[in-house]
Amino acid sequence: MTSRKTAAFYLKTLIIILCILVISGYALYRSRALREGPNITLDSPKDGELFNTSEVYISGIAKNIAFISLNNRQIFTDETGRFKEKLLLPYGYTILTLEAKDKFGKMVIKKVEVVYK
């Protein structure tokens, strides 16, 4: 009978350890976005792009953000994180600055240099 109790004890311990490992692994997987912080991916314009018109659109996807701004002006995203903003470029060289923050204060800055000729 002692070997039966010992086997049952080891089986219960193994099941508990497996459950803890599965729950911990799932929690780490789900919290991945929080640990990575905000992310900005620009679709357009490309860095160093030359424009013949002053009206341009800046578009892309922002993930894991609570706030995003373009040249210190707040912009908004849709449910999927996509944004599209119209800008009027001054003649010559311009630096466009996107800043995004998450709810924990982590920040990412993306700069794009464009030229209106």
C-alpha positions in Angstrom: 0.0 0.0 0.0 2.9 2.4 0.7 4.1 2.2 -2.9 0.5 3.0 -4.1 0.4 6.1 -1.9 3.9 7.1 -3.1 2.9 6.7 -6.7 -0.3 8.7 -6.2 1.7 11.5 -4.5 4.2 11.7 -7.4 1.3 11.7 -9.9 -0.5 14.5 -8.2 2.8 16.5 -7.8 3.5 16.0 -11.5 0.1 17.1 -12.6 0.3 20.3 -10.4 3.7 21.1 -11.8 2.5 20.6 -15.4 -0.5 22.9 -14.7 1.7 25.6 -13.2 4.1 25.4 -16.2 1.2 25.6 -18.7 -0.4 28.6 -17.0 3.0 30.4 -16.6 3.8 29.8 -20.3 0.5 31.1 -21.4 0.8 34.2 -19.2 4.2 35.0 -20.6 2.9 34.6 -24.2 0.0 36.9 -23.6 2.1 39.5 -21.8 4.6 39.7 -24.7 3.0 42.8 -26.2 3.2 44.6 -22.8 6.9 43.7 -22.4 7.8 44.9 -25.9 6.2 48.3 -25.6 4.8 50.5 -28.4 5.6 49.8 -32.0 5.1 52.1 -35.1 5.4 50.8 -38.7 5.2 53.4 -41.4 3.7 52.5 -44.8 4.3 56.0 -46.3 6.2 58.2 -46.8 9.5 56.5 -47.1 12.6 58.1 -45.5 14.2 60.5 -48.0 11.2 60.5 -50.3 10.9 63.5 -52.7 7.5 65.1 -53.3 6.3 67.3 -56.1 3.2 68.4 -54.2 2.8 69.9 -50.8 -0.1 67.7 -49.8 1.1 64.3 -48.5 -0.4 61.5 -46.4 1.5 59.8 -43.6 0.1 56.3 -42.9 1.0 53.2 -41.0 0.2 50.9 -38.1 0.7 51.6 -34.4 0.6 48.7 -31.9 0.5 48.6 -28.1 -0.1 52.3 -27.7 -2.2 54.6 -25.5 -1.2 57.9 -27.2 0.3 58.8 -30.6 1.3 62.2 -32.0 2.6 63.5 -35.3 4.9 66.6 -34.9 3.5 67.1 -31.3 -0.1 67.0 -32.5 -2.3 64.1 -31.3 -3.5 61.8 -34.0 -5.9 58.8 -33.8 -5.9 55.2 -34.9 -8.8 52.9 -35.8 -9.6 49.6 -34.0 -6.8 47.8 -35.8 -4.1 50.4 -35.0 -4.0 52.0 -38.5 -3.6 55.7 -38.9 -3.7 58.1 -41.9 -3.0 61.8 -41.6 -2.9 64.5 -44.3 0.0 67.0 -44.0 1.0 70.1 -45.9 4.7 70.2 -46.4 6.7 73.5 -46.5 9.0 73.9 -49.4 12.3 72.1 -48.9 13.5 69.7 -46.3 11.2 68.5 -43.5 11.5 66.0 -40.6 8.2 64.3 -39.6 8.3 63.0 -36.0 5.9 60.3 -34.8 5.9 59.6 -31.0 3.9 56.8 -29.3 3.5 55.9 -25.7 2.0 52.9 -24.0 0.1 52.9 -20.8 3.2 52.1 -18.8 5.1 55.2 -20.1 7.4 53.4 -22.6 7.9 55.6 -25.6 9.1 55.1 -29.2 10.0 57.9 -31.7 10.0 57.4 -35.4 11.5 60.2 -37.7 11.1 60.4 -41.4 12.9 62.9 -43.6 11.1 64.1 -46.7 11.7 66.9 -49.3 9.1 69.0 -51.1 10.6 70.3 -54.4 
